[in-house]
Amino acid sequence: MESLELVPLLLLHPRASPPPQSIRQPRFPSLLNRKTRNANLRSFSANLQGGGGGATSQGGPFSFEDQTSHHKDDRALLIARETDDFGYLVGFRLLPDSGLEELMSVSHTITEEDSSSDEVEKPEIEDTEEEGAKTRVSHNIVFVTSEAAPYSKTGGLADVCGSLPIALAGRGHRVMVVTPRYIHGTPEDLKFAGAVDLDQSTKVFCFGGAQEIGFYHEYREGVDWVFVDHPSFHRPGNPYGDTFGTFGDNQFRFTLLCHAACEAPLVLPLGGFTYGEKCLFLANDWHASLVPILLAAKYRPHGVYKDARSILVIHNIAHQGVEPAITYSNLGLPPEWYGALGWVFPTWARTHALDTGEAVNFLKGAVVTSDRIVTVSKGYSWEITTSEGGCGLHDLLSSRKSILSGITNGIDVTEWDPSCDKHIASNYSADDLSGKAECKISLQKELGLPVRPDCPMIGFIGRLDYQKGIDLIRLAMPELMEADVQFVMLGSGNPIYEDWMRATESAYKDKFRGWVGFNVPISHKITAGCDILLMPSAFEPCGLNQLYAMRYGTIPVVHETGGLRDTVHNYNPYTEESKAESTGWTFSPLTKDSMLAALRYAIQTYNEHKPSWEGLMIRGMTRDYTWVNAATQYEQVIEWAFTDPPYC
C-alpha cells in the first residue's frame, strides 16, 4: 500500500472558520473498530491519491490544498462537513497531522484478506465529540457587570456574574468578565491581590475629554477576570454609594466601565492573543447597558464588531440608570442616537409644572439595541411586560417579546452543600437527614432560644426593605407569636425595620431573635437549622434564598411572584401530581391573611404529617439548580443571538 500524502487544509467558506476550540477532532483509532478502520484507510488513500484539491463522493473524506502554504502545522485531513438546519456549512470534522501519522501506522496491520476483498466497506463516522468537549460551538463571551463575587458583592447580581462565567468556561467557551477594580481602603481590597497590572493604559472619549483607564487581570477557574482601574472606583463605601447615599457620579463611573468593556476584547492580549471582534457581550443591568448601544452607534458604523452580538440580562428592572437629558452629550455617542436612550417621564412623575420630564435611560437604550434579552426567571420575563412589573418599560418590552427569555439562576453547589458545609454543626444529605436536627439544636443554643427540637422554627434572611415584605411580617408577627413557633430574622437595611427587630426580640424573648447585619456563617446556620424559610417578597426577579433553603431541606413559604413562582411548587396533599412535584407553599395575594394561612398549613404539616414533610424536604434537596443547568440554557440563547443579524 502506498504511503498517504499529507496535504494542507484550506477552509473555503467564511462561515467555516470557527475558532480552533470549536472544531471537533475525533480520536479516530478509538472511534471505529479495526475492520471499519481498514476500510476507511483505503477510502482515505483513494481520495488523497486522486489529488489534493479535488472533490470526492458525497459524505466521504476529502482535503483542500492551499497553494500558498505548505507548512507541516497547516496540514490536516477533512473527514466530514457539518451543516446547520438550513444547510449552511458551519464546521468541519478533521483529522490533524498527528492523527494521520497514527492512521499510517495502523495501515501496516491491514491483512492480505482485507486488501484483496472485492467489496470495500463504506466508512461510517459516528457523531461523537472529543473527550472533554462540552458544547458543539464555542464562543468568546464577555460579561460586563458592576459587581462579581468574590471581588465585589451587594446582592444576587454578584453571585450570577461570579458563577455563570465559570460554568460557561467549563463547557468550552472562552470567557472574560469585565468589572471595576473597587479599592475601599479596607482589608476587602486583598480580594484583588491576585490581579496583575497589564500595563495597558487606554483612553476612552466621554464626558468632554479623553479618560485614561487601566486594566488588571487574573486568570482563575478558566475565566479571564479583567478589572477596570480608574480613580473614580477608589473610595470608601460599596459599588454604588456610602453612608451618605448614592454616589452622584455613578453615570460617569459606569459609562467608563462600558467603554472599557468594549475596548478590552480588542486591546488586551490575554493568554497571548486578544478575544477579537467576534464576541458575545452579556450586559448585566443598567450599569452595563451602554455596551449594546456603543456597539451599534460607535463601532459597527466603522466596520468594527460587525460580527459581535449582545445580550441584555435584566436582574432588577426597578433600577434603570435614569439621568437628565442634558447628560447625553457626556456619553461619547453620536447625537443622532439620542432617540435610543431618550425617555420622558409621565406627567404625574414630574417635579413641577415646567418640568418637561425628558431624560436618558440606560436600560431603555439596551432594550432597544440588544440582540436578545434575558431575565433571571421565566416568571419575571412575563412580569416585566405588564404595567405593574415593567416600571414604565412594559410597552417597549412587550414589543420585543419575541427575543425575551427567562432563565432561572443557579446556585453554587460547592458553597451551599449540607453534606460538607463547614459553617453548620452537623453535615447531612437527602439520604441521611439526621444531621439537620442537630443543626437546629445548635442554632437554638447559639441564639439563646429554648432548645426544643420539635418546635417549628421559621427563618427570614434578606434586606430589610419594602420589596422583601417586611411590612407584612410586622403586621403578622403578633398573631404568629400566638402559635407554638420560634422565629429568626437576619438582615439589615431600613433603620426603622432594624429597630422593630430589636423591639420584637425584647417582647418575645423565648420565641423571636433578630440579627441586625449580615453574617455568612449565620446565614448558613439559619438555612440549615430552620424548618421553614419565609419569603413574602412584593416582587422577586429570581431569588436565591429559597434555592439555598430547598438544598438544605428547609421548606420555603413564598409569595407567588417572579422567580419564587417558578422554583417553589405549592403542596396540595389531595392531588398525586402535587405530591410528586411540590417543594413548599406559595400564597397570593400579598396580604397578611394569605401569608398566615400558608404558614398555618406548613406548621400543621410539620406537626402532624411527618412523612409528607420529609417528602417535601427530599424533593427540594434533589432538585437541579446548578449553574451547569443554567449555562446550557444561556448557550441556546447565544445561538439564537447569532442566528439573526446584529442591531444596526
FENVENHU-V653362 format. One line per field, one symbol per residue. phi: phi as a letter, one per 20 degrees, with the letter a starting at -180 (. if undefined). psi: psi as a letter, one per 40 degrees, with the letter a starting at -180 (. if undefined). A space follows every 10 residues. Layout:
phi = ???
psi = ???
This chain:
phi = .fffeecfdd eedfedcfgg feeedfefge ecffffffff ffffffffff pfdeecfgne fbbccefebc fffeeadeeb ddcefdnffd rcdcdfgfff ffffffffef fffffeffde fffcefeddf gofdbfcdce dcecbebbfe fbbcafgfff fedggfffff eoeeccddbf efddmcgfff fefeedfflc fcdddalmae decdcdbceb lnceeddedb gfedafodgd acfepfffdf fffefggfff ffegfedeef mobffneecd ededmffdff ffffgfedef gdndmfdecc cedeebffdc mecgfffgfe emdfgfegff dgbcffgfee fbfeffmfbd cgffffffdf ebccdeafff feffedffde lndffffffd ffdecccffe cffefdbffb ffeefbebbf ebefffffff ffffffemeg fcfeegddcc crfebggenf gffffefgff ffeebccccc rbqggfffff fffffffcfe ccccdepcbf gffffffeef ecdeceffbb gcndffffff femeeedcff blffffdddf ecfdcffffe dfcrcdcafe cfffffffff gffffffdcg ffffffffff fefecfffff ffffffffff fefefffc
psi = hiihhhiihh hdhdeffiid eehhgigdde diiddddddd ddddddddee ideiiiihei iiiihheehf ideehihhdi ihiaeeeihe iihihidddd dddddddeeh iddddeidhh hhihhigiii hdheidhiih hhhhieihie diheaddddd eeddddddde eeihhhhhii ghhefiddee dedehhhefg hihihifeah hhiihihhhh feihhhhhhi deegiiaaee aaeeaihefd dddedddddd ddddedehgh eeiidadgih hhhhaddeee dddddddddd eeeifdeiii hhhhdhedhe fhiideedee efiideeddd ehhhiideei dideheehii hdddddddei dihhieiddd dddeeiddee feedddddef ddehihhhia igeddgheee heeidhiiid dheddddddd ddddddefih hgdehhhhih hiigiddefd dddddedddd edigiihhhh iibhdddddd dddddddgde dhhhhhahhd dddddddddi dhhhgfhdih dchddddddd deehhihihg ibdddddhhh hheehddddd dieaiiiiig iddddddddd dddddddegd dddddddddd deigfidddd dddddddddd dediiih.
